Amino acid sequence: MSSPGPAACGPSSDRSFRHDSLFYDDDEQLVRVATPFLREGLAAGDAVVLTTSPRAAQVLCEAVGHHPLLHVVERNQAYNT
């Protein structure tokens, strides 16, 4: 089952950061749902950190374009203990 859009975990108590996740079925759905959300944040001057697979990062970077506030971290690197 997939979610219709990003699911916000909400702001932290001291700052207004969001941690969103998206479950998707294919690249088309990923781009359709995530691209407007990412572009809106970047246009507002917010930094975006994508922690995802190399394939999803490639698809999203191609859709959004290269931006100095867009940072990609491979999920295996981010969640490695």
N, C-alpha and C positions, 0 to 999 in steps of 0.2 A: 504494500500500500504506500502511496506517496502523498506527501503533503502538498497543498495547493500553493504554498509560498514559504518564505523564510519564517521561522518560528523564533521570536525574540525571547531571550532569557531574561531580559529586562536590565535596567541600569543598575550599576553597583551603588553602594550606599554613599560613596564619597565622590564619584564622578559619573558622568552619563555615557558610559560605554555600553555597547550592545554586543552580544555574542549570538549570532544567528546561525541556524543550520537549515539545510534544504535536502530533502530526500527526493530524488528524481529517477525517472525511468530511462531516459535517453538524453543524448547531447542536445537535441532540439528543445526539450523541456527545460533542461538546465539553462540554456541561453535565454529562452523566452521569459523565464521567471527571474533569474539572477541578474541579467544584464541591466534592466532598468533600475533595480535596487542598487547595484554597484555604481552605475553612472550618477545616480542622484547623490550618493554619499561623496563620491569624488568631486562632483561639481560644487558641493557644499564645503569642500576643503577637508573632508574626513579622510584619514588613512584607511586603507583596506588591507587586511591580512588574510590571504586565502591559504588555508591549510587543507590541502586536498591531494588527489592523485595527480601525477604528471599529465595524464590525458585531460582531466577536467580543467586543470590550470591552463593548458594550451588552448582549449576551446574557449574559456572565459577571457583569456588575454587577447585572443583574436577578435572576440566580439566587442570587448570594451576598448581595446587599443592600449598601447603602452602609456602608462601614466606614472609620474614620479611618486605618487602616493599609493600605488598598487604594489604590494609585496606578496610574493608567493613563497610558501614554505611547504616542502613536501611533507605529507602527513606522517610518513615513517620517521622523518627527522624530528618533527615536533613532538611526537608522542613516544619517543624512544627514552627508556629509563636508564 
